[in-house]
């Protein structure tokens, strides 16, 4: 009986039944999750803009749709001392136009 219960638990874990809840709308998308086509397009636009300006922020950390749904906010790894002074390295991408812009930092 114990073996049967172990097999059921193992099968449930393998099937992904015990995964965490889906993120709330507007919450950051971790890199491990697959991006939607629109999110991937925004990440690509941000990468192209950064490359054109000679900026290397590395791979994005998160992406979320702004509350008004008009832009994607893409955040990049930011060193702690830089975060304290300037805030996060971020790019916004307009949903309608696909135009990427650096977020002004203090």
C-alpha positions in Angstrom: 0.0 0.0 0.0 2.8 2.4 0.8 4.5 1.6 -2.5 1.3 2.4 -4.4 1.0 5.8 -2.5 4.6 6.6 -3.4 4.0 5.8 -7.0 0.9 8.1 -7.1 2.8 11.0 -5.4 5.7 10.5 -7.8 3.3 10.5 -10.8 1.6 13.7 -9.5 5.0 15.5 -9.1 6.1 14.3 -12.6 2.8 15.6 -14.1 3.4 19.0 -12.6 0.3 18.9 -10.3 2.2 20.5 -7.4 3.5 23.5 -9.3 3.0 26.9 -7.7 0.1 29.1 -8.6 0.3 31.1 -11.8 1.6 34.7 -11.4 -0.9 37.4 -11.0 -1.5 39.6 -14.0 1.1 42.4 -14.1 3.6 40.5 -12.0 7.1 39.9 -13.3 7.6 36.9 -15.6 10.7 35.0 -14.4 13.1 33.9 -17.1 12.4 30.3 -16.6 8.8 30.8 -17.9 8.2 30.7 -21.6 7.4 34.2 -22.9 4.3 34.9 -24.9 4.9 36.0 -28.5 4.2 39.7 -27.6 6.6 39.5 -24.6 9.3 37.9 -26.7 8.8 40.7 -29.3 9.2 43.3 -26.5 12.3 41.6 -25.2 13.8 41.5 -28.7 13.0 45.2 -29.3 14.7 46.1 -26.0 17.8 44.1 -26.8 18.0 45.7 -30.3 17.8 49.2 -28.8 20.4 48.5 -26.1 22.8 47.0 -28.7 22.3 50.0 -31.0 23.2 52.3 -28.1 26.2 50.2 -27.1 24.7 49.2 -23.7 25.1 45.7 -22.3 22.7 45.0 -19.5 22.9 41.3 -20.0 19.8 39.0 -20.0 16.6 40.5 -18.7 15.4 39.4 -15.2 11.7 40.1 -15.6 9.0 41.4 -17.8 5.6 42.7 -16.9 2.8 44.6 -18.6 2.3 48.1 -17.0 -1.0 48.6 -15.1 -2.5 50.6 -18.0 -1.5 47.8 -20.5 0.3 50.2 -22.8 3.9 49.1 -22.3 6.0 46.2 -21.2 8.5 47.0 -18.4 11.6 44.9 -18.8 14.1 44.8 -15.9 17.7 43.8 -16.1 20.2 42.7 -13.4 21.5 45.7 -11.5 24.5 45.8 -9.1 23.4 46.5 -5.6 25.4 49.7 -5.2 24.0 51.0 -8.5 20.4 50.0 -7.5 20.7 52.1 -4.3 21.7 55.2 -6.2 20.0 55.0 -9.6 17.3 52.3 -9.3 16.9 49.3 -11.5 18.2 49.0 -15.1 15.0 48.9 -17.1 13.5 49.4 -20.6 9.9 50.0 -21.6 8.5 48.8 -24.9 5.3 50.4 -26.2 2.7 47.7 -26.9 1.2 49.6 -29.9 4.4 50.7 -31.6 7.0 48.3 -30.4 9.3 51.3 -29.6 11.8 50.5 -26.8 13.1 53.3 -24.5 15.5 53.4 -21.6 13.8 54.2 -18.3 15.2 57.4 -16.8 17.2 56.7 -13.7 18.0 59.2 -11.0 
